[in-house]
Amino acid sequence: MKHFAFSIVALSMLVSCSTSQNAVAPQTLSVPTQIASATSKTTYWQQHVDYKMAIDMDVNTNQYKGTQTLVYTNNSPDVLNKVFYHLYFNAFQPGSEMDVRSRTIPDPDSRVGDRIFKLKPNEIGYIKVHSLKQNGVDINHKTVGTILEVDLAKPIQPGESVTFEMVFDAQVPLQIRRSGRNNMEGVALSMTQWYPKLAEYDFEGWHADPYIGREFHGVWGNFDVKLTIDKNYTVGGTGYLQNPNNIGHGYETGTINQPDGNKLTWHFKAPNVHDFTWAADPDYIHDTVQVPNGPVLHFLYKNNPDIKDNWKRLQPKTVELMQYFSKQIGNYPYKQYSVIQGGDGGMEYGMCTLITGERKFGSLFGVTAHELAHSWFQFLLATNESKHEWMDEGFTSYISDLAEAELTGYQKDNPTVGAYNNYFKLVESGLEQPLTTHADRYNFNFSYGASAYSKGEVFLAQLGYVIGDANLKQTLKKYYQDWAFKHPTPNDFIRVAEKTSGLELDWYLTDFTKTTNTIDYAISSIDGKTVNLERLGLMPMPIDIKVTYMDNSTENFYIPLQMMRGEKPTKATIINDWAWAYPTYSFDASKVVKSVEIDPTGLMADVDKSNNKK
């Protein structure tokens, strides 16, 4: 989800919210072919799902009926005795965990507050599962909050595929958080996390987390969805429309051949995704723009004269954003992407985003930049957002800030300065928790926002300081190349950085993400040619030093961190290593020293800059 916050208050309010071969454009990533089966010798494996759903939506009652056929392939080496589904809409009921948490956290999200608690029966959300079969055999299931607990009729063996058949009905809640009907801008249906969704099982086991407020983790697979809805509604979202000439609404490629009746059935297929989202409104304008050598962009927004000009201006800028991210990270692999007015801020989904649209142009462009960047971080590099939220939001914030600076010229000299400032405020607040904190377990929404977005962004920007900017750029590309369409962890990322740079970096991952240790280096004294430094913070770092001599000439020095076992590429004068356990360090310059500055670029997150110059 996009954040523009450079203050504690704004951060707390803007806490988030993340292919078949013929679907891949030339020179783009292809779907990985080495995903492990249960009998493979590779150590990496991931589960697979194929969904077929038929949905009948009643726009008058905001209720829908559905059938779901799900083929689940157990690529793990484990025998599975149970499975779990997410029933996310059940969070929007008085007394739910999301409701109670929102009313008891010290700084509630203003979009939620006590709104769930006040919902009337016809305004709540629910998903009710009426029947569930495993390979044709009825199986027991129990709804526990937002989780469906399922006892299998027969264990699923490694390498085995089973078919689950489900009948369910649901009610769309009044729009409060991400999903729902009739949002504050009048969008009828923002349908995110709307279907019974199989929980992920990976090397850590099941991830059947309740829906309390944060984001998601899903199983990679293919979706085939038929949605029957009032014929006046325009629909957009995940997947490729299979019957455009029966639909119209700006999708048709030839003569429209709509069937008789008051409803239309929209048929979508989405290859190799881990979620399926749609939005619908009878008043949507639908525009399309072709990205050169890239996907078709779809824009769906309300027919509101106050926002139309901004949405038109947004379209060529989104083309530029798509090109920027594809160049900096790797080619976008799907044939389309949709920017859709809906939801309650900005949130990423498969092949699309939902954003609020009644914004000034700068805000509209900024939220689109952030959410589109999520197509790489988080959708294609599908980290577990509950456990590694900083990889999702922080990496996205980093690359989207760079994109905005490049395309607008705003803060071009230091696009990440806002993230550093927010991180420093977090440290000063005394409310910081390690980045390993589960996303739902932060004591304050502010702590979550500043950690996931700002400290996560600083992690990446500062890594460029540690290993060099060229190595960071190559790391991002290699990370995408190696881990797209998978579920990378923090260690997977840092190993890519190590292999790219040739440096040992486990200390960086450990201190900056698993602790709240801070960086604080200081100049203790200058004595003629001798410069004396000290380490005051617990976190180690290599040090860049700028020395100004009495004749006003300057020289840059680089002090390697011994535990890195190497140096970043630099034009500075490389001097002796500094071993972390030694609190002080001295070196002799070539001439009498006038002044010294630690980290002249400002890319080291030193929490006390007052002692960095002398």
N, C-alpha and C positions, 0 to 999 in steps of 0.2 A: 504494500500500500504506500502511496506517495506521502511524504512529509515535506513541508516547507519550513519546519520550525527551526528557529535559531534562538529559542527561549524555552525555559522549563515549562511554562504554561502551555505554549503551543505544542510542545512535544507530547505532553500528557493528553492532549485532546486529539492528537493525530496518530495514536498508536494503531498499528495495522489491524491493518485491514480488518501470489504464485503458479508409424509412417510406413506406410507401405512404400515399396520402391517407386511406384508410379506417383506418389505424393511428394517426392523429393525433387526439387528443381536441380538443374545441372550445377555441378560444382558445389553442392551442399552436402551436409552430413548425411550419410545413409544410416539406416537403423542398424545398431550393433548386431553382428551375427554370431558373437561368441558369448552370449548370455548362457550361463551354465545350465545344463540339465542335471538331474540328480546323479547321473552316472559320469558326468564330466570330471576331469581331473583339475580343472581350474578352481581356485578358491572362491571366486565370486559367483553368486547366483542371485536370481530374483524371481519372484512369483509372476504369474501371468493371468490376466482375466480377459474374457470376451463377453461383453454385455449385449443383449438384445432386449429392447424395451418398447412397449407400446403404451402410450399415455393418452388419456382422454381428459382434456382440460375444460372445466366449466368456468367461464370467466364471470358468470353472475354470482356463483357461490364461492369462488376462489378455491374450489376443491377439484381434485383430479383422482382418477382411478388408473392403476397401472399393472401391467404384467412384466415380469423380468425373467429372462432366461440367462443364466450366467455359467459359462464354462470356466472352471478354475483349474489351473495347472500347478501342481506342487513341484516346483523345481528345487525345493530344499532337500537336504539329506535327511530330513526328519519326518516321522509319522505324525500326522495331524489328527487329533482326536476331537477337535472342536474348531469352529470358525466364529468370527464376529463381524457384524455389520454396523456401520454408523447410521444413525437416524437423526441427522443434524437438526431437522425442523422441530424435534421435541424439546430443544433448548428454549424455544419461544413459548414457554408456559409458566405461569406464576409458580414459584417454588422450585424451579429448575436450578441446576448448579450455576448456570450462567446468570440467572436472575439473582440468586442469593449472593454470589460473588460480587456482582455489580453493586449491590446494596450494602456490602460490608467492606469493600476495599476502601482505603482512605481517600483515594482520588479517583472516583468513578469516571468512566468514559462518558462524556456528556451526551453522546448519541444513544446510550443505553440507560444509564441512571436507574430509575425505578419503573421504566416504561413497560418492561415485561410483566412486572408485578401487577400492573393496571390493565392488562389485556383482558378483554371480554371473551367468552367462549367462541364467538364467531370471528375473533381476531387472533387467536393463538395459532401456533403451528403444530402440526403433528404428522407423523407417518405411522400408520397402523398396518402391520403385516398380518394378513389373514390366513395365508397358507404358505408352506415352504416344503419343498421336496428335494431329496438328494437322489439323483438317478431314478426318479419316479417313485421313491419311497418317502412317505410323510415323515418329517423329523420334528423333534421338539425344539421350541425356541421361546425365549423369554425376553421381553423388553425391559431394560433397566436404564431409565433415563434416556440418554441419547445413544445407547448401545443395545444391539440385539445379540443376545447370547444364544448360540446354536449348538445343540448336542447332535453329533453326526450319527447317522444310522450305521455307518461303517467308516473306520479310519481311512484317511487319504494317504496312500503310500507315496514314498519318494518317486517322482517321475510320473505319477498318475494324474489324469484329468477327470474331473467329475462335473456333473451338470446340476445346478440348482435352479429350481423353478419356483417363482414367488408371485403371489397375488397380494397387492397392497392398495391402500388409498391414503390420501393425504390432504391436508389443508395448508394453504399458503398463509404464513403469518403476516400481520401488518409489518411493513418494512421497519426494522429497527437496526439490525446489524448485518450488513452484506446482502442477505436474502430478503425477499418479502414482496408484498404488494403495496402499490400506491405510495411510493417514496415521496420525500418532501418536494420533489420537482414534478410530481404527478405521473411518473412512469408506472405503468400498470403492473408489470411482473418482472422482478429481478430474480431469476431462478438459478440460484447457486446452492450447491450442496443440498439438492432437493430430492434425491432418490436414495434408496437403501444402497449404501456403498460398502463393499467388502473392505475390511480393515487390512492393513499391511502386516505381513509376517516376514521378518528378515533374520539376519544372523543374530540379532538381539532378542528375537521372539516376537510375540504379538504386540501391535501398537493400537490397542483398542481404547484410546484415551477418550474420556468424555469431552463433549463440546462445551467449554467454559468461556471461551472468548477469543482464543488465538487461532492459529491457522492449521494447515492440513498436511496429510501424508497419505499417498494413495498408491495403488498397484497399477503398474503399466499394463496396457491392453488396448483392445479395439472396441469401439462402441457403434452400435447400429440402433438408432432411435427413431421411432415414428411418433410424432406429436400431432394430435388432432385438437384443433382449437378454432375458435370463432374466425371466420374468413376475413374479417376486417382487421385482424391483428397482423402486424409485421413482426417476424421472428428473426433473431440473429444470435450467433454464439459459436460454440464449438462445432467443428465438423463441416463436411462438404454436403451441400444440398443435392439430393439425388434426383429430385423431380421438379426442377425450377419452372418448367413450362406448365405444370399443374398448379403453380403457386402464384407466380407473378411477383408483385411487391418489389420489383426492381431486380429480381434474381433471374428472370427468364432469359433464355438465349434464342428463343424463336416465338412462334405463335402461342399465346396463352390458351390452355385447354382446361379450364377449371371445371371440376364436377359440380353437379347441382347440389344444393343444400346450403346450410348456414355455417358449415365448418369445412376446413381444409386440413388435410393430413400432410405435414411436413416430414420428409424422410431424410435424416442426416446419417452420414457415416464419418467416424473419426478414427483414423488409424494411429496406433501407438501413442496414446495419451494416457494420463492417469486421472482424468476428471472430465466431466461433460457439463457445460453451462449453457443456459439460454436466457434470453430476455425477450419480452413481447409488449407491444403497445399499439393501439389502433391509430396513433398519431405520429408514428415514426416517419421521418424523412430517411431515405436510404440512398447513400452515395457510394460509388466505388472509384478507386484509383489504382492503377497498375504501377507497381514498383518495377523499374527497369531491371530485367533479369532476376526478378524476385516475385513475391506473392502479390495477390490482389488484396488491397485494403478495403474493408467495408466500414462505413461510418453510419451509425443509426442514432438519431437524436430527435428530440421533440420538435414539432413544427411551431417553434416559438420565435417570432421575429426578433426578440431581444438577444437571442444566442446564435442565430443563424450565421451571421457574418463571422463570428469567431470559429464556428465549426467548419466553415468553408476555408478560412485561413489555416486551420489546423491540418488540413489534408496534405498539402505539399510538404509541410514541416514533418509530418509523420513518415512520409517517404524518406526524407533525409535521416530521420532517426533510425528507421529500419536499415538503411544503408550503413550508417555509422556503426551500429551494434554488430551487424554482420561482418564488417571489416575488422572491428576491434576484438571480437570474440570468436565468431565463426558464423557461417551462413545459416540463416533461418530456414529450417527444413520443410515447413509446411507450405501449402499452396495459397493460404489465405490467413488474414488476421483482421479482427473486427474490433473497432473502438465504439463502445455502446454506452449511451447515457442510461444510468441506472444506479442502484445501490445507494451507498451513503458516504462516499468519498472516492476511493479508488482501490480496486482489488484485481489481482491477476488471476486468469484462468486459462484453460487450454485454448489456444488460437484466438483469444479475445481478452478484453478487459471491460469491466463495468466501472464507469466514473460518473460523478455528478457533473452536470454540464453547464449550470448557470454560474459561470466563472468569468473573471477577466481573462484576456487571452494569455497572459503570462502564466497564470495559474493553470489554465486548461492545457497549455503546452507542457508545463512542468509535470503535471500528474500523468499525462500521456507518456512522456519520456520515461518516467519511473515505472509505470505499469508495463509498458512495452519491454523495458529492460528485464523485467521479471520473466519474460518468455525464455530468456537464457538462464538467469538466476531469478526464478526458481523453477520454472516449468520444465525446461529441458535438463537442467542439472537439479534433479528432484531430491534435494536434501530434505530430511525430516524437519519440518518447520517448528514442530513442538520442542525439539531438542537442540536444534542448531539454527535458531531464528536469526542469528547474526550473520550467518552465511547467506541466507535468503535476503534479508532486508539490507544488511550492510554492504554486500557486494553489489546489489542493485543500486543502492544509493551512490556508491562510488562511481559506477560506470555511467549512471544517468546524470550525475553532476558534471562529469567530464563531457558528456554529450551536449548538455545544455550550454556549457561554457564554450564549446567549439562552435555550436550552431547559432548562438546569440551574442557571444563575446562577453557575457556577464561573468565576472570573477574568473576571467580566463587565466590570469597569472597563478591563482591558487584556488581551484574549484572546490577543494575539500575543506576550506578554512572553517566553514560553518559546523562541520562534523567535529573538528578538533575542539572548537569552542564549546559545543554541547557536551563533549566528553569531559572537558575540564570542569564544567558546571556539575556534571554527575559526580565527579570525584569530590568536589568541594561540598556537595550536599550531604555527604556521609551515607547516602542511600544505595551506593553501588553494590551489586551482587555479581559473582562471576558469570561470564558468558555461558558457562555450562549449566546455569539455572534453567530448569524447564520453563517454557514460555508462560505457563499458567501459574508458576510459583514465585513470581516477582512480588515483593511486598507492595510496590506502588506501580501504577501504570506508567508514571514518569520514568521509573527505573527501567522498565521494559523498553520503552521507546528510546531513551537515550542509549541504552545498551545495544539493542538490536540494530537500530539505524545508525547511530553516531559512532559508538565504539566499534561496531562491525565495519563501518566505512573506514575508520582510522586504522583498523587492523590491516586493511588492504593497502591504503595509501602509505602507511608507515613501512609495510613490507617492501614497497618500492624504495624507500630510504635504506632499508637493510640490505637488499640484494641488488639494487640498481633498477632504474626505470625500465631499461630494455629487457632485463630478465623478468620483471613483473609482467610486462606486456606479453612476452613469450609464454610465461606461466599461465596466464589467463587463456590463451589460445590452446595450449597443450591440455589444460584442465578440461576445457570443453571437448576437445577432440577425444580424450580418453574416457570421459565420464558422462557425456550426454546420453540421455535415455537410460540412466542408471540412478542410483541413490548414493552419491558420494558423502563421505563423512569428513570432519575437519582433518583427520589424519591423511585421508586420500588427497586432499588439497595440498597440505604442506609437503607431502612426499613429491608431488609434481613440482612444487617450488624448489625442493632440494635437488631433484634430478636436473632441473633446468639451470639452476645457479651453481651447482656443485658445492653448496654450502650446507652445513648442519644447522637445522632450524627448529628442532623439537623444543629447544628452550624458549623460542619465541611463541610457539603455539601454547606451551604450558603456562608461561607467566602471563601472557596478555589475555588468554581466554579462560584459564582454569583457576586463576587467582584474581585478587584485586590489587596485586602489587603495582606500584607506580614507578615511573621513570623520573629521576631527579639527579642530574649531574650539575656540578658547580665548579666555578673557577675560584680556588681558594686564595691564590696569590700569584703575582708576577715578579720575578727577581732577575732583572737584566735580561738575559736570553732564556731564562728558565721559566717554564709555565707549570704551575702546580694545580692539579685538578682533584676533585673528590666526588665519590659516588654517595649520594644521600638516600636515594630510593632503593628498593629491593630488586627492581627489575633491571637486568643487564641490557646493555646496548653497545654496538660499535659507535664511535663518536667522530663526527665531522667537526673540524676546528678551522676557523679563519683567524689568522694572525696578521695584525697590522704593525709594521715596523716604524721606528722613529723617523725614517725618511719617507713615510706614508706609502711605501710599497706594501704589497700584501702577499701572503703565501697560505695556501690551504693544506691542512694536514688531515690524515685519516688514521684513527687509532682502531685497529681491528679488535673485535671481541674474541678472546682466545677460544672460547667454546664453539665459535662458528667454524673453526678449522679452515679459514680462508678469508678472502677479502672480496668485496664487491668491485666491479669495474670502476675505476676512478682515475682522474688526472691529478689528484692531490698527492702530496708527499706521504707515502706510507711509512709509519713509524712502528715501534714495538707494540705487540699485543698487550691488551689490558685484561688480566685474569679477573673474573668477577669478584672473587673473595677478597681481593685487595681493595680496601676502601679509598686509597689514594693512588695517584699516578703523576709522574713528572716527566717532562721532556725538554730538551734544549733546542731552540730555534737557531737559525743561522745568523741572526743579527739581534740587536737589542730590541726588545718588544715594547710597543706602545700600547696596544690593546689586543684583547682576545675575545672571540665570540664562539660559543658552542652552537652547532646546528644553525648556520645562517639561513638555510632554506625553510626552517620551521616545520619540517616533516617528521621530526621526532617528537613524540607526545610527552615532552618534559612538562611536568605539572607545575613547576616553578621557574618561570622564565627570568625572574628577577636576578638570579645568580648565574645567568648564562653569558653575561657580558661583564668585562672588567677592563 
